[in-house]
Amino acid sequence: MVLPYSNTVCMNVFLQELSTTYPGDRIILVCDGASWHSSKDIILPENIQMIFLPPATPEMNPIEQIWKEIHKRGFRNEVFHTLNMVIDRLCEVMSSLSHDVIKSITARDWIIECI
């Protein structure tokens, strides 16, 4: 799924899709300070818990490691002629990341302790 915006509406679509895809799991979602993560209009499914990172701590944000891996695998010294080409490449690279790869590059002791 590719969502067109980073806003509360798209965040709610994402949360519902995540919850529906993993209905039997308890999901701990690590969020940064983006306004759409903490909007009063967020609809949080019962199986999702959000944990918020302290402000100005990108080193604690596991998504930063994912972005580094995506950059390494598919966005090195290349010019894309259209936005659709960027989206296609991003989807291709993200789809190639296995659960084990994601776990290996994002595991943090403080996250594991939350579980």
C-alpha positions as CSV (number, residue, x, y, z in Angstrom):
1,M,0.0,0.0,0.0
2,V,1.3,3.4,-0.9
3,L,-0.4,6.3,0.9
4,P,-0.2,9.7,-0.8
5,Y,0.3,11.9,2.2
6,S,1.8,12.0,5.7
7,N,-1.2,13.1,7.6
8,T,-3.8,11.9,10.2
9,V,-6.2,10.5,7.6
10,C,-3.4,8.3,6.0
11,M,-2.1,7.4,9.5
12,N,-5.5,6.0,10.4
13,V,-5.6,4.0,7.1
14,F,-2.2,2.6,7.9
15,L,-3.1,1.7,11.5
16,Q,-6.3,0.0,10.4
17,E,-4.4,-2.0,7.7
18,L,-1.7,-2.9,10.1
19,S,-4.2,-4.1,12.7
20,T,-6.2,-6.1,10.1
21,T,-3.1,-7.7,8.7
22,Y,-1.9,-8.9,12.1
23,P,-5.1,-9.4,14.1
24,G,-3.7,-11.9,16.5
25,D,-0.6,-9.9,17.4
26,R,0.1,-7.2,19.9
27,I,1.8,-4.4,17.9
28,I,4.2,-1.9,19.6
29,L,4.6,1.0,17.1
30,V,7.5,3.3,17.8
31,C,6.6,6.8,16.7
32,D,8.6,10.1,16.5
33,G,7.2,13.6,17.0
34,A,5.3,13.9,13.7
35,S,2.1,15.7,14.2
36,W,0.0,13.0,12.5
37,H,1.3,10.4,15.1
38,S,-0.2,12.2,18.0
39,S,-3.2,13.9,16.5
40,K,-6.4,13.9,18.6
41,D,-8.1,12.3,15.6
42,I,-6.0,9.2,15.6
43,I,-8.1,6.0,15.8
44,L,-5.9,3.4,17.5
45,P,-6.9,-0.2,17.1
46,E,-7.0,-2.3,20.3
47,N,-4.0,-4.5,19.2
48,I,-1.7,-1.5,18.6
49,Q,0.2,0.4,21.3
50,M,2.2,3.5,20.3
51,I,5.4,4.4,22.1
52,F,6.8,7.9,21.5
53,L,10.5,8.7,21.2
54,P,11.8,11.7,23.0
55,P,12.2,14.8,20.8
56,A,15.4,15.3,18.7
57,T,16.6,11.7,19.1
58,P,16.8,10.3,15.6
59,E,19.4,7.8,16.7
60,M,16.7,6.1,18.8
61,N,14.3,5.8,15.8
62,P,14.5,2.4,14.2
63,I,13.1,3.7,10.9
64,E,16.3,5.6,10.4
65,Q,18.2,2.3,10.1
66,I,15.6,1.0,7.6
67,W,16.0,4.2,5.5
68,K,19.8,3.6,5.5
69,E,19.2,0.0,4.2
70,I,16.8,1.2,1.6
71,H,19.3,3.8,0.4
72,K,22.1,1.2,0.2
73,R,19.9,-1.2,-1.8
74,G,18.2,1.0,-4.2
75,F,19.0,4.7,-4.2
76,R,22.7,5.2,-4.8
77,N,23.8,7.8,-7.4
78,E,20.8,7.5,-9.6
79,V,18.5,10.1,-11.2
80,F,14.9,9.2,-11.5
81,H,13.0,10.9,-14.3
82,T,9.5,10.7,-12.6
83,L,8.1,10.4,-9.1
84,N,6.4,7.1,-10.2
85,M,9.9,5.7,-10.9
86,V,10.9,6.6,-7.3
87,I,7.8,5.1,-5.8
88,D,8.2,1.9,-7.9
89,R,11.9,1.5,-6.7
90,L,11.0,2.3,-3.1
91,C,8.2,-0.4,-3.2
92,E,10.6,-2.9,-4.9
93,V,13.4,-2.3,-2.3
94,M,11.0,-2.4,0.7
95,S,9.4,-5.6,-0.5
96,S,12.8,-7.2,-0.7
97,L,13.5,-6.6,3.0
98,S,12.7,-9.8,4.9
99,H,11.4,-9.8,8.5
100,D,14.8,-11.1,9.6
101,V,16.6,-8.3,7.9
102,I,14.3,-5.7,9.4
103,K,14.6,-7.3,12.8
104,S,18.4,-7.4,12.6
105,I,18.9,-3.8,11.7
106,T,16.2,-2.3,14.0
107,A,16.5,-4.3,17.1
108,R,17.2,-2.1,20.2
109,D,17.4,-3.3,23.7
110,W,14.9,-0.8,24.9
111,I,12.3,-2.0,22.3
112,I,12.9,-5.7,23.2
113,E,12.4,-4.8,26.9
114,C,9.0,-3.3,26.0
115,I,7.9,-6.7,24.8
